[in-house]
Amino acid sequence: MFKFVSPQWLLLLVAVPIIIYFHFQKRTIRSSSLQYSDLTQLKKVKVSSWIKRRNILPILRILAIVFLSLALARPQMGRKSQEVSSEGIDIMLALDISGSMKAEDFKPYNRLYVAKEVLKQFVLDQKSNRVGLVIFAKESFTQCPLTSDYGVLLNFIDRIDFGLIEDGTAIGLGLANAINRLRYSIAKSKVIILLTDGINNAGEIDPLTAAQLAQAQNIKIYAIGAGKPGMALYPVDDPLGGKRYVYVPNELDEVTLKKIAEITNGQYFRAKDEKGLATIYKQISQMEKTKIKVKEYTQYNEFFPFWLALGLGGVLAEILLANTKFRKIP
């Protein structure tokens, strides 16, 4: 995009045809002369090449006026740019790593393995959100605080395994830990995604009390219950060596999870297999989209100094030549 900031100065260009007119008008007027009695010797005098170039002075004057007019008009060349800003969301992932997550009703391995893979894909789908991770069993601790460095978070997800915490299911404690991590967040939207397959049987904090605390801080909780209804295949250590499988009932407290979601204006989901779990996280990702603001602006480059230098150069050249090579003797 090209523009003149002060286009009124271009009116000076009207002087160009006026100068040209007066220059040629002046040449037609008879100038003063010297009289000689004999022109024989005078004809032998060679005409200076500078005389032949006498039009240089008016040309320089015209160019100086043109360049100075352009300089004063301040020509600018601009290019459009976009400034993209986003209102990021702070998301805490709360993951159950209790022993019941060893159940192998999710393929290709167990519930925890599938949950980790789904979480990693969820993290990769984020754009400008901060994401953190807390894990819980009988107790809870922060695996990774809120971060936008997704590579670091993915590394922490890979390290999750059974046995990091004593066995149990402290859902309320896990939620409280996640809420604490979001307490000082200034994000407009704060979210906890809870994944568990059991019943709260440990910890000093009731899950519904934690939900009320989240509501007070405008934190939305998406609760996900994992596991197929009925019995699930569960691996146990064989005293004689090796591993054997037994069927255990799925003890999922859906009533409490639904209340948690309801209190915090969130939503409850039931994941019965690996595909269902992946779909749920994708659905949540779509529901909690980051707001993108695009601001267009034009950045201009100033050409005033360039044309000013040419104009002043033309003026100085005319003055210099008029007082040296083209100097007139009265």
N, C-alpha and C positions, 0 to 999 in steps of 0.2 A: 504494500500500500504506500503510495507516494502522496505527499501533501506539502503545501506552503503554509507556514505558521502566520506570516504577515504578507499576504499576496498583494496588498496595496502598493508595496514598493516596486512591483513590476511595472507600474505606470511610468517609472523612469525610462523604460525602454522606448517611450514615445520620443525621447530626445535623439535616438539613433537616426531615424530618417531626417530629422532637422539638421543634424550635424552633416550628414551626407549631402543634403541640399546646399547648405551654405559653403561646404568645401568646394563643390563643383561650380557654384555661383561665383565664388571668389576667384577661381582660376580663369574665368571668362573676363573678369575686370582687368583692364590694362594696368599693370603695375609700373612703378617708377623705373626709369632706365637711364643708362649712360650713353652719351653720344661719342662716336669715334669717327675720325676723318678717314681712316683706312681700315677696312675689315679684313684685309688679307692675312695679317698676322693673327688676328683674333680667331679666324676660322681654323687655324692650325691647332688651337688649344683643344685638348680632349675634354669632353664633358665627363665630370666625375660620375662614377657609378652610383654614388649616394644621391645625386640629383635625380637619377632615374627612379630612385626608391623613395621619392618625396611623399608618396601616399602612405608610407608606414606610420607617420605621426597620427593622422586621423583614424587609421585602422586601430592603432593602439588605444586611442581615446574611446573609440566605439566599443572595443573589447572590454576596456576598463569599466565603462558604464554598464555593459551587459553583465559582467561578472559581479560588480558591486550591487547591482539590482537583485541578482539572484541571491547574493549573500544576505542582503537586508531582508529579503522575502523568507529566508530561513527554510530552504528545502529539507525535507525529512523523508527517509525511507523507513517504513515500518513492517514488522511481521507479526502476525497474530500468534499468540501463545495461549495455552490453557493451564490454569492452576487448579489442580485436583486436591481437594481436601476431603477427609472422611471423618465421620463421627464413629469411632471405634467402639466395639462392645467388649466388655470384660467378662470372660467365661471361665468358671472354675469347674473342672471335671472331678467328680467324686466317685471313686471306683472301689467296689467291694473286692477284697482279695482273700476272703475267708475260705476255709477248706471246702465249703460246698461249691465253690466255683470250679472245683476239679471235675464236676459232673460232665460226662462226655455226650450230652445230648446236642451239643453244637459241634459241627464239623469244621475243620478236619481233626481237631484235637479236643480241647475242653472249653468251658465258658470263658475262662480268663484269657486263654490264648486268642480266642476269637475277639473278645472285647478289646484286647491290646491292638490287634490289627485294624479293627474298626476305628478305634480312637486315633490311630496314626493317620488314617485316611481323612478323618474329620479335621485333624490339625492341618493337613496339607491343603484342605479346601478353604482354609481361612485366608483372608486378604490383609486386613489391617487391624484385626481384633487381637487383643491380648488374651492369652489362654494360660491357665495354670492347672495343676493336678494335685489332688490329695487322695491318699489311699487309706483304707480302714479295714480292720478286722475287729479284734477285741479293743484296740486303741486306734488312734488315727494320727498320721503325721503328713506334712507337706512334702510331696515328692518333687514338685517344681512350683515356685511362685509364679505369679502372673508375668508373662513375657511375650514379646513379639518375635523372639528368636526361636523360630519353630524347630530348627535343627537341634538346639539344646533340649527342647521339650521332647522331641522324638527319641532322643538318646535316653532320657529318663523313663519314658514309657517302655523302652526295650529292657530296662533293668528290673522292671516289676516282676516279682515271682512270689510263690507261696513261701511262708516261713519268715518273711521280713518282719511280721508282727504276730504276736501270739493269737491263736485262733479264737474266733468269736465274731459277732456281727453288731458293731456299734454304729448303727445308722445315724442316730442323733449326734453322736460325737463327730462323725465324718462331716455331717452338714455344718455343725458349729465351726469346725476347722475351716471349711470352705467359706463360710460367712465372714469369719474373722479376716480372711485374706482379701475379701471384697470391701471390708469396712471403710477403708480410706480411699477407695476408688472414686474418681471424679467422672467416670464414664456415665453417659446418659442412660445406658442400659447395662444392667448387671444380671448375670445368669449363672445358675448352677445346674449342671446335668448330672443327676445321680443315677448310678447303675448298681443294682443289688439283686441278689437272688434269694434273700432270706428274710428272717424276722429279727427285729431289734432285740438282742439278748445280752448286750453288754454296754458299758459306758454309763456315765452319770446323767446324761442329757436325753430327755425323751424326744423322739423325732418330731412330734407335733409342736413341742416347745421351740425346737430349732426352727421349724417352719414359721412360727409366729415372729421369731426374731428376724428371720429373713424378710418377712412382710413389712416389718417396721423399718427396714432399711431399703425398701423398694427392690428387693432381689427376687427374681423369678426363678422357680425351680421346676425343671423338667425331670420327672421321675420315671425311670425305666425298670420294669421288673423282668428279669431274665429267667428262662427255663420253660420247658414244655410242661403242660399240665400232667399230673399223674406221677409215674415213677421215672427215675432217671438212672442211667448206668453210672456207677461210681467206683473208682479204683481204690483198692485197699491193699496194704502190705500183707503178704502171706507169711505167717510165722515160719513156715518151712522154706521160705525164700521165694523171691519173685513177686509177682503182683497178680491179684485176682479181682474180679468185678462182682459187685453186688448191686441190687436195685434198692434205691432209697427214694422216699417220697419228696416231692418238691414242696418245701414249706415257704411259700412266698406270701407276705402280708400285703396283699393288694389294697386292702381297705385303708391301711395307713398311708401307703404311697399315693393313693388317690386324694386323700385328705391333704397331704403335703402339697400336692400340685394345686389343689383347689384354694388353699389358704394363700398361696403366693401368686395366684393368677397364672399358674403354669399349666402343665398338661401331663397326664399319665399315659405311658405306653407299655404294651406287653410285647416282649421279644421272645418268640417261641423257637426261633432258629437263627442261624447265622445271617441269612438273607434279611430276615425281619429286623435284626439288630442294625444292620448296615442301612436299611431303608429308614429306620427311625432317626438315626443320626443325620442322615441327609435331609430328612424332613425338618428337623430342628434347625439345621444350618440354613434352610430356606426361610424358616419362620423368623430367624434372628439375623436378617440381612443388615449389613452395614450401610448407612446412608452416605451416599457420595454427592459432594457438591463440586460443580465445575464452574470456574470463574474464567471468563475470557478477557484477555487484555492484549493491547498492541504495544509492542516495544519499538520505539523509533530511534534511528541513528541520525545524528545531526551532521549536515554537510556544510554548514555556515563557514567554518574555518577554511575549508578548501577553496570555496568561491571567493572569500575575502582575500585570501593570499593571492589568487590570480588577479583580482581587481586591483589591489595595491601594487602588485608587480607591474601591471599595465600602466598605472599612473606614474610610477617611478621611472619606467623605461621611457615613457613619452617625455618626461621632464629632462631626463639625462640626455636623450638624443636631441631634443630641441635646443639644448645649450651646448652641444658639442658638434656632432656630425651635421645636423640640420640647422645650425645657428645662422640666422639671417643678419647680414650687415646692413645697417640703415643706409 
